[in-house]
Amino acid sequence: MGRKQKIKIQRKIEEARQIEIQNQQKAKRRKLIQSASLAIAFLTAGYITISSIKEYFSMHKIYQPKLFLSSEKNISDNELAEAIKNPKLRQKYLESLISSNDIPYSSGVIYDPDGRKIKEYILKIIHNFEKDPSKIKAVIADIENYIRDPEVNIRTPEILQLSGSGIKPPIFVDYKLFESPNVLFRNSRDIAHIIKYHEGRHAEQFARGLEALGYINTQTIVKGLDSGDISYSVVYILGEIDALNSELTAIENRESNASKEIYQAALKEYRENRKSFEEAYQISSPLQKRLIEKVLIKNPKR
């Protein structure tokens, strides 16, 4: 491929990315609960730059899934009611809500009111393969900005370069799930559903790797990101489509008793993200087309 042709393709990919951003912004609606994976593209082996890390965080903020809690007006669950009143009971509540068998690819659910625990977890992993203080400092700044996001309640840390390494990440829940006025209706079955089938799927993506789930291998994705043949938005939306499909399938197969509101919100998000992939396919590089094809085949139309 010639240099001019490659530049042309990159420009088209960037145009598609901007269209995706506009579509998502138009689709804004009242957020009652949000759940998001903390997917971080860290620098390793010269593939990813610090600017790429910042772009990845930016894309994550735009494409985080908008998942609603049920519109049940009363909290019927005494343990949840007590946990809302008393922060000391929140870890116990989460442990009673989700067992290790529910999320086999996660090491557990951790109540992390201020984001300190997730930051410590990520930094511990980073120090295993990144020694440059300036690069670590830049990543820390981005992590802290993300933690301060007022609309994210549940986070599953994913580190792209370590995807498929067998690491089982914890799922971190902050205080906003229990206290934020934006979470208007809370009930245990919908909270459990999101943690088990959405965040649990993100944990599986990290532990097993995308290739094991039917996509392409991590090294190919990293090289594609570096060359511009794969866009960061496509990698992020891939993870969300896969997690939303996990949610929807669980409800459709009656493995989950989540509310109708949860299903409808996830279905809307799934359709929007899948449509953005169909549109991006038309102007993608051959490598990105191959990735998108796998996503569209594995995650059917609804």
Long-range contacts (C-beta under 8 A, 24 or more apart in sequence): 6-228, 9-228, 9-229, 9-285, 10-228, 12-283, 12-284, 13-228, 13-231, 13-280, 13-283, 13-284, 13-285, 13-288, 14-231, 15-283, 16-231, 16-279, 16-280, 16-283, 16-284, 17-231, 17-233, 19-276, 19-279, 20-63, 20-233, 20-237, 20-276, 20-279, 20-280, 21-62, 21-233, 23-272, 23-276, 24-62, 24-63, 24-272, 24-276, 25-62, 27-66, 27-272, 29-66, 31-66, 31-68, 31-151, 31-182, 32-68, 32-69, 32-182, 32-183, 32-184, 32-185, 33-67, 33-68, 33-69, 33-153, 33-177, 33-182, 33-183, 33-190, 33-194, 34-64, 34-65, 34-66, 34-67, 34-151, 34-152, 34-153, 34-154, 35-64, 35-65, 35-67, 35-152, 35-153, 35-154, 35-194, 35-195, 35-198, 35-199, 36-60, 36-64, 36-65, 36-152, 36-154, 36-155, 36-156, 37-155, 37-156, 37-157, 37-158, 37-199, 37-202, 37-205, 37-239, 37-243, 38-118, 38-122, 38-143, 38-146, 38-155, 38-156, 38-157, 38-158, 39-158, 39-160, 39-202, 39-235, 39-236, 39-239, 40-122, 40-139, 40-142, 40-143, 40-157, 40-158, 40-159, 40-160, 41-160, 41-161, 41-222, 41-225, 41-232, 42-126, 42-129, 42-130, 42-139, 42-159, 42-160, 42-161, 43-130, 43-135, 43-139, 44-129, 44-130, 44-161, 45-161, 47-161, 47-222, 47-223, 47-225, 47-226, 48-160, 48-161, 48-222, 48-225, 48-226, 50-135, 50-138, 50-139, 52-225, 52-232, 53-138, 53-139, 53-142, 54-138, 54-142, 55-232, 56-232, 56-236, 57-142, 57-145, 57-146, 59-232, 59-233, 59-236, 60-146, 60-236, 61-146, 61-149, 62-233, 63-233, 63-236, 63-237, 63-240, 63-273, 64-151, 64-152, 65-198, 65-240, 65-243, 65-244, 65-266, 65-269, 66-265, 66-269, 67-194, 67-198, 67-262, 67-265, 67-266, 67-269, 68-261, 68-262, 68-265, 69-183, 69-184, 69-185, 69-186, 69-187, 69-190, 69-191, 69-259, 69-261, 69-262, 70-185, 70-187, 70-189, 70-190, 70-258, 70-259, 70-260, 70-261, 70-262, 71-185, 71-259, 71-261, 72-185, 72-187, 72-259, 73-185, 75-186, 75-187, 76-187, 77-187, 77-188, 79-188, 80-186, 80-187, 80-188, 80-191, 83-178, 84-178, 84-179, 84-186, 87-113, 87-175, 87-178, 90-173, 90-178, 94-173, 94-195, 97-188, 97-191, 97-192, 97-195, 98-192, 98-195, 98-196, 102-192, 102-195, 102-196, 102-200, 103-171, 103-195, 103-196, 103-199, 103-200, 103-203, 104-200, 104-204, 105-168, 105-200, 105-203, 105-204, 105-206, 105-207, 105-208, 106-156, 106-168, 106-169, 106-170, 106-171, 106-199, 106-200, 106-203, 106-207, 107-168, 107-169, 107-170, 108-170, 108-171, 109-170, 109-171, 109-172, 109-173, 109-195, 110-170, 110-171, 110-172, 110-173, 111-173, 111-174, 112-172, 112-173, 112-174, 113-174, 113-175, 114-147, 114-174, 114-175, 115-144, 115-147, 115-148, 115-172, 115-174, 117-170, 117-172, 118-143, 118-147, 118-155, 118-157, 118-170, 118-172, 119-143, 119-144, 119-147, 121-157, 121-169, 121-170, 121-172, 122-157, 122-159, 125-157, 125-159, 125-162, 125-167, 129-161, 150-176, 150-180, 151-182, 152-176, 153-177, 153-180, 153-183, 154-194, 154-195, 154-199, 156-199, 156-202, 156-203, 156-206, 157-206, 158-202, 158-205, 158-206, 158-239, 159-206, 160-218, 160-221, 160-222, 160-235, 161-218, 161-222, 162-206, 163-205, 163-206, 163-209, 163-210, 163-218, 164-207, 164-208, 164-209, 164-210, 164-211, 164-212, 164-217, 164-218, 165-207, 165-209, 166-207, 166-208, 167-206, 167-207, 168-203, 168-207, 169-203, 169-206, 169-207, 171-195, 171-199, 171-200, 171-203, 187-259, 189-257, 189-258, 189-259, 190-258, 190-259, 190-261, 190-262, 193-247, 193-250, 193-251, 193-256, 193-257, 193-258, 193-262, 194-247, 194-262, 196-250, 196-256, 197-243, 197-246, 197-247, 197-250, 197-256, 198-243, 198-244, 198-246, 198-247, 198-266, 199-243, 200-246, 201-242, 201-243, 201-246, 201-247, 202-239, 202-243, 205-239, 205-242, 205-243, 210-238, 213-242, 213-298, 214-294, 214-298, 215-291, 215-294, 215-295, 215-298, 216-290, 216-291, 216-294, 220-287, 221-291, 224-285, 224-287, 224-288, 224-291, 228-285, 229-285, 229-286, 229-287, 229-288, 230-285, 230-287, 230-288, 230-291, 231-280, 231-288, 234-277, 234-280, 234-284, 234-288, 234-291, 234-292, 237-273, 237-276, 237-277, 238-291, 238-295, 240-269, 240-273, 241-270, 241-273, 241-274, 241-277, 241-295, 241-299, 242-295, 242-298, 242-299, 244-269, 244-270, 244-273, 245-270, 245-298, 245-299, 248-302, 267-302, 270-299, 270-302, 271-302, 274-299, 274-301
